[in-house]
């Protein structure tokens, strides 16, 4: 269960570490487990929003989390 702190505007800003691959020598960004490439929201936030949508209309969830309903 996650604490409901979304009544506050929450911005998550993080620099992803970069590492040098020993096999090919290229510099790569570390893959993180809480987001996916191209995702607009963190994985746990998406899970929370989707769990709300099971019980509530999308417009009500959008108001609760402070997003436009078409983004959800």
N, CA, C and O atoms as a GROMACS GRO file, in nm:
protein
  288
    1UNK      N    1   0.083  -0.118   0.000
    1UNK     CA    2   0.000   0.000   0.000
    1UNK      C    3   0.088   0.125   0.000
    1UNK      O    4   0.191   0.129   0.068
    2UNK      N    5   0.048   0.224  -0.075
    2UNK     CA    6   0.125   0.349  -0.083
    2UNK      C    7   0.053   0.457  -0.003
    2UNK      O    8  -0.070   0.461   0.001
    3UNK      N    9   0.130   0.542   0.060
    3UNK     CA   10   0.069   0.655   0.129
    3UNK      C   11   0.013   0.752   0.027
    3UNK      O   12   0.074   0.775  -0.078
    4UNK      N   13  -0.100   0.808   0.057
    4UNK     CA   14  -0.163   0.901  -0.036
    4UNK      C   15  -0.108   1.041  -0.011
    4UNK      O   16  -0.166   1.119   0.065
    5UNK      N   17   0.003   1.073  -0.075
    5UNK     CA   18   0.058   1.209  -0.063
    5UNK      C   19   0.039   1.286  -0.192
    5UNK      O   20   0.105   1.388  -0.214
    6UNK      N   21  -0.050   1.238  -0.279
    6UNK     CA   22  -0.072   1.303  -0.409
    6UNK      C   23  -0.156   1.429  -0.397
    6UNK      O   24  -0.177   1.497  -0.498
    7UNK      N   25  -0.205   1.463  -0.275
    7UNK     CA   26  -0.274   1.590  -0.263
    7UNK      C   27  -0.175   1.705  -0.278
    7UNK      O   28  -0.215   1.820  -0.296
    8UNK      N   29  -0.046   1.674  -0.272
    8UNK     CA   30   0.060   1.771  -0.295
    8UNK      C   31   0.118   1.748  -0.433
    8UNK      O   32   0.133   1.633  -0.476
    9UNK      N   33   0.150   1.854  -0.502
    9UNK     CA   34   0.215   1.839  -0.632
    9UNK      C   35   0.350   1.773  -0.609
    9UNK      O   36   0.433   1.823  -0.534
   10UNK      N   37   0.371   1.661  -0.675
   10UNK     CA   38   0.492   1.582  -0.655
   10UNK      C   39   0.567   1.571  -0.787
   10UNK      O   40   0.514   1.518  -0.885
   11UNK      N   41   0.689   1.620  -0.789
   11UNK     CA   42   0.774   1.608  -0.907
   11UNK      C   43   0.890   1.517  -0.871
   11UNK      O   44   0.960   1.538  -0.771
   12UNK      N   45   0.910   1.418  -0.951
   12UNK     CA   46   1.020   1.326  -0.930
   12UNK      C   47   1.124   1.351  -1.038
   12UNK      O   48   1.099   1.326  -1.156
   13UNK      N   49   1.238   1.401  -0.998
   13UNK     CA   50   1.344   1.433  -1.092
   13UNK      C   51   1.469   1.358  -1.049
   13UNK      O   52   1.516   1.374  -0.936
   14UNK      N   53   1.521   1.276  -1.137
   14UNK     CA   54   1.638   1.196  -1.102
   14UNK      C   55   1.728   1.181  -1.224
   14UNK      O   56   1.680   1.156  -1.335
   15UNK      N   57   1.855   1.195  -1.203
   15UNK     CA   58   1.951   1.167  -1.309
   15UNK      C   59   1.985   1.019  -1.302
   15UNK      O   60   2.020   0.966  -1.197
   16UNK      N   61   1.974   0.953  -1.415
   16UNK     CA   62   2.003   0.811  -1.418
   16UNK      C   63   2.155   0.792  -1.434
   16UNK      O   64   2.216   0.854  -1.521
   17UNK      N   65   2.214   0.708  -1.351
   17UNK     CA   66   2.358   0.685  -1.363
   17UNK      C   67   2.393   0.624  -1.498
   17UNK      O   68   2.314   0.549  -1.557
   18UNK      N   69   2.510   0.657  -1.546
   18UNK     CA   70   2.558   0.600  -1.671
   18UNK      C   71   2.678   0.512  -1.638
   18UNK      O   72   2.761   0.545  -1.553
   19UNK      N   73   2.687   0.400  -1.708
   19UNK     CA   74   2.796   0.305  -1.684
   19UNK      C   75   2.859   0.266  -1.818
   19UNK      O   76   2.795   0.274  -1.923
   20UNK      N   77   2.982   0.225  -1.811
   20UNK     CA   78   3.052   0.179  -1.931
   20UNK      C   79   3.041   0.027  -1.938
   20UNK      O   80   3.074  -0.044  -1.842
   21UNK      N   81   2.993  -0.022  -2.051
   21UNK     CA   82   2.978  -0.166  -2.072
   21UNK      C   83   3.116  -0.228  -2.092
   21UNK      O   84   3.192  -0.185  -2.178
   22UNK      N   85   3.148  -0.329  -2.012
   22UNK     CA   86   3.278  -0.396  -2.025
   22UNK      C   87   3.290  -0.472  -2.156
   22UNK      O   88   3.400  -0.484  -2.211
   23UNK      N   89   3.178  -0.524  -2.206
   23UNK     CA   90   3.182  -0.606  -2.327
   23UNK      C   91   3.203  -0.523  -2.453
   23UNK      O   92   3.286  -0.558  -2.537
   24UNK      N   93   3.127  -0.412  -2.468
   24UNK     CA   94   3.133  -0.336  -2.593
   24UNK      C   95   3.201  -0.200  -2.578
   24UNK      O   96   3.236  -0.136  -2.678
   25UNK      N   97   3.221  -0.155  -2.454
   25UNK     CA   98   3.286  -0.028  -2.431
   25UNK      C   99   3.197   0.094  -2.444
   25UNK      O  100   3.243   0.207  -2.427
   26UNK      N  101   3.068   0.074  -2.475
   26UNK     CA  102   2.975   0.186  -2.489
   26UNK      C  103   2.928   0.235  -2.352
   26UNK      O  104   2.924   0.159  -2.255
   27UNK      N  105   2.893   0.363  -2.347
   27UNK     CA  106   2.836   0.422  -2.227
   27UNK      C  107   2.684   0.403  -2.234
   27UNK      O  108   2.622   0.440  -2.334
   28UNK      N  109   2.625   0.348  -2.130
   28UNK     CA  110   2.481   0.322  -2.128
   28UNK      C  111   2.421   0.380  -2.000
   28UNK      O  112   2.488   0.391  -1.898
   29UNK      N  113   2.292   0.416  -2.009
   29UNK     CA  114   2.218   0.460  -1.892
   29UNK      C  115   2.166   0.337  -1.818
   29UNK      O  116   2.118   0.242  -1.880
   30UNK      N  117   2.177   0.340  -1.687
   30UNK     CA  118   2.130   0.229  -1.606
   30UNK      C  119   1.978   0.217  -1.618
   30UNK      O  120   1.908   0.318  -1.615
   31UNK      N  121   1.929   0.096  -1.633
   31UNK     CA  122   1.785   0.071  -1.639
   31UNK      C  123   1.732   0.072  -1.496
   31UNK      O  124   1.786   0.005  -1.408
   32UNK      N  125   1.626   0.149  -1.473
   32UNK     CA  126   1.569   0.159  -1.339
   32UNK      C  127   1.439   0.080  -1.333
   32UNK      O  128   1.370   0.064  -1.434
   33UNK      N  129   1.407   0.030  -1.215
   33UNK     CA  130   1.291  -0.060  -1.205
   33UNK      C  131   1.159   0.012  -1.182
   33UNK      O  132   1.054  -0.052  -1.189
   34UNK      N  133   1.159   0.144  -1.154
   34UNK     CA  134   1.033   0.212  -1.126
   34UNK      C  135   0.980   0.293  -1.242
   34UNK      O  136   0.881   0.366  -1.227
   35UNK      N  137   1.041   0.283  -1.357
   35UNK     CA  138   0.992   0.354  -1.476
   35UNK      C  139   1.026   0.273  -1.600
   35UNK      O  140   1.113   0.186  -1.598
   36UNK      N  141   0.957   0.304  -1.707
   36UNK     CA  142   0.983   0.239  -1.833
   36UNK      C  143   1.018   0.345  -1.936
   36UNK      O  144   0.973   0.459  -1.924
   37UNK      N  145   1.098   0.311  -2.036
   37UNK     CA  146   1.131   0.410  -2.139
   37UNK      C  147   1.005   0.465  -2.204
   37UNK      O  148   0.918   0.389  -2.246
   38UNK      N  149   0.995   0.597  -2.212
   38UNK     CA  150   0.882   0.661  -2.276
   38UNK      C  151   0.759   0.676  -2.186
   38UNK      O  152   0.661   0.737  -2.228
   39UNK      N  153   0.764   0.623  -2.065
   39UNK     CA  154   0.650   0.636  -1.975
   39UNK      C  155   0.640   0.779  -1.923
   39UNK      O  156   0.741   0.842  -1.893
   40UNK      N  157   0.517   0.829  -1.913
   40UNK     CA  158   0.498   0.965  -1.862
   40UNK      C  159   0.488   0.968  -1.709
   40UNK      O  160   0.512   1.072  -1.648
   41UNK      N  161   0.451   0.855  -1.649
   41UNK     CA  162   0.434   0.850  -1.505
   41UNK      C  163   0.516   0.734  -1.449
   41UNK      O  164   0.540   0.636  -1.520
   42UNK      N  165   0.560   0.744  -1.322
   42UNK     CA  166   0.627   0.630  -1.258
   42UNK      C  167   0.533   0.510  -1.250
   42UNK      O  168   0.411   0.525  -1.243
   43UNK      N  169   0.589   0.393  -1.250
   43UNK     CA  170   0.512   0.269  -1.252
   43UNK      C  171   0.416   0.259  -1.134
   43UNK      O  172   0.301   0.218  -1.153
   44UNK      N  173   0.458   0.294  -1.013
   44UNK     CA  174   0.372   0.282  -0.896
   44UNK      C  175   0.255   0.382  -0.902
   44UNK      O  176   0.146   0.352  -0.854
   45UNK      N  177   0.279   0.500  -0.960
   45UNK     CA  178   0.170   0.596  -0.976
   45UNK      C  179   0.068   0.542  -1.075
   45UNK      O  180  -0.053   0.552  -1.052
   46UNK      N  181   0.115   0.484  -1.184
   46UNK     CA  182   0.023   0.425  -1.282
   46UNK      C  183  -0.060   0.315  -1.217
   46UNK      O  184  -0.181   0.306  -1.241
   47UNK      N  185   0.003   0.233  -1.134
   47UNK     CA  186  -0.068   0.126  -1.065
   47UNK      C  187  -0.175   0.183  -0.972
   47UNK      O  188  -0.287   0.132  -0.967
   48UNK      N  189  -0.142   0.289  -0.899
   48UNK     CA  190  -0.238   0.353  -0.810
   48UNK      C  191  -0.357   0.408  -0.889
   48UNK      O  192  -0.472   0.388  -0.851
   49UNK      N  193  -0.328   0.479  -0.998
   49UNK     CA  194  -0.433   0.538  -1.079
   49UNK      C  195  -0.523   0.429  -1.138
   49UNK      O  196  -0.646   0.442  -1.137
   50UNK      N  197  -0.465   0.323  -1.189
   50UNK     CA  198  -0.544   0.214  -1.245
   50UNK      C  199  -0.631   0.146  -1.140
   50UNK      O  200  -0.743   0.105  -1.169
   51UNK      N  201  -0.579   0.134  -1.018
   51UNK     CA  202  -0.661   0.074  -0.912
   51UNK      C  203  -0.779   0.164  -0.877
   51UNK      O  204  -0.887   0.115  -0.844
   52UNK      N  205  -0.760   0.296  -0.883
   52UNK     CA  206  -0.872   0.389  -0.863
   52UNK      C  207  -0.976   0.372  -0.974
   52UNK      O  208  -1.096   0.376  -0.948
   53UNK      N  209  -0.929   0.354  -1.098
   53UNK     CA  210  -1.020   0.347  -1.212
   53UNK      C  211  -1.109   0.223  -1.210
   53UNK      O  212  -1.211   0.220  -1.279
   54UNK      N  213  -1.073   0.123  -1.134
   54UNK     CA  214  -1.159   0.006  -1.121
   54UNK      C  215  -1.289   0.044  -1.050
   54UNK      O  216  -1.395  -0.010  -1.080
   55UNK      N  217  -1.279   0.138  -0.956
   55UNK     CA  218  -1.393   0.175  -0.872
   55UNK      C  219  -1.455   0.311  -0.905
   55UNK      O  220  -1.567   0.339  -0.864
   56UNK      N  221  -1.382   0.396  -0.979
   56UNK     CA  222  -1.426   0.534  -1.000
   56UNK      C  223  -1.424   0.568  -1.148
   56UNK      O  224  -1.349   0.507  -1.224
   57UNK      N  225  -1.504   0.664  -1.192
   57UNK     CA  226  -1.495   0.713  -1.329
   57UNK      C  227  -1.359   0.781  -1.354
   57UNK      O  228  -1.298   0.835  -1.261
   58UNK      N  229  -1.314   0.778  -1.478
   58UNK     CA  230  -1.184   0.836  -1.513
   58UNK      C  231  -1.179   0.984  -1.477
   58UNK      O  232  -1.077   1.032  -1.428
   59UNK      N  233  -1.288   1.058  -1.500
   59UNK     CA  234  -1.289   1.202  -1.469
   59UNK      C  235  -1.269   1.225  -1.319
   59UNK      O  236  -1.200   1.320  -1.281
   60UNK      N  237  -1.326   1.141  -1.235
   60UNK     CA  238  -1.310   1.155  -1.090
   60UNK      C  239  -1.166   1.124  -1.048
   60UNK      O  240  -1.111   1.193  -0.962
   61UNK      N  241  -1.106   1.023  -1.108
   61UNK     CA  242  -0.967   0.990  -1.078
   61UNK      C  243  -0.876   1.104  -1.124
   61UNK      O  244  -0.782   1.141  -1.053
   62UNK      N  245  -0.903   1.160  -1.239
   62UNK     CA  246  -0.823   1.272  -1.291
   62UNK      C  247  -0.826   1.390  -1.195
   62UNK      O  248  -0.723   1.452  -1.169
   63UNK      N  249  -0.944   1.420  -1.142
   63UNK     CA  250  -0.953   1.530  -1.045
   63UNK      C  251  -0.874   1.497  -0.919
   63UNK      O  252  -0.807   1.584  -0.863
   64UNK      N  253  -0.882   1.372  -0.874
   64UNK     CA  254  -0.814   1.331  -0.751
   64UNK      C  255  -0.662   1.343  -0.764
   64UNK      O  256  -0.596   1.386  -0.669
   65UNK      N  257  -0.607   1.304  -0.878
   65UNK     CA  258  -0.461   1.305  -0.894
   65UNK      C  259  -0.410   1.431  -0.964
   65UNK      O  260  -0.288   1.448  -0.979
   66UNK      N  261  -0.499   1.520  -1.006
   66UNK     CA  262  -0.456   1.646  -1.064
   66UNK      C  263  -0.405   1.636  -1.206
   66UNK      O  264  -0.317   1.712  -1.246
   67UNK      N  265  -0.458   1.544  -1.283
   67UNK     CA  266  -0.420   1.527  -1.423
   67UNK      C  267  -0.545   1.541  -1.510
   67UNK      O  268  -0.658   1.530  -1.462
   68UNK      N  269  -0.523   1.566  -1.638
   68UNK     CA  270  -0.636   1.571  -1.732
   68UNK      C  271  -0.678   1.427  -1.761
   68UNK      O  272  -0.594   1.337  -1.768
   69UNK      N  273  -0.807   1.407  -1.777
   69UNK     CA  274  -0.856   1.269  -1.796
   69UNK      C  275  -0.803   1.204  -1.922
   69UNK      O  276  -0.792   1.082  -1.927
   70UNK      N  277  -0.770   1.282  -2.026
   70UNK     CA  278  -0.718   1.221  -2.149
   70UNK      C  279  -0.574   1.172  -2.131
   70UNK      O  280  -0.529   1.088  -2.209
   71UNK      N  281  -0.501   1.222  -2.033
   71UNK     CA  282  -0.365   1.171  -2.006
   71UNK      C  283  -0.370   1.039  -1.934
   71UNK      O  284  -0.277   0.959  -1.943
   72UNK      N  285  -0.481   1.016  -1.862
   72UNK     CA  286  -0.491   0.891  -1.786
   72UNK      C  287  -0.544   0.781  -1.874
   72UNK      O  288  -0.560   0.668  -1.828
   0.00000   0.00000   0.00000
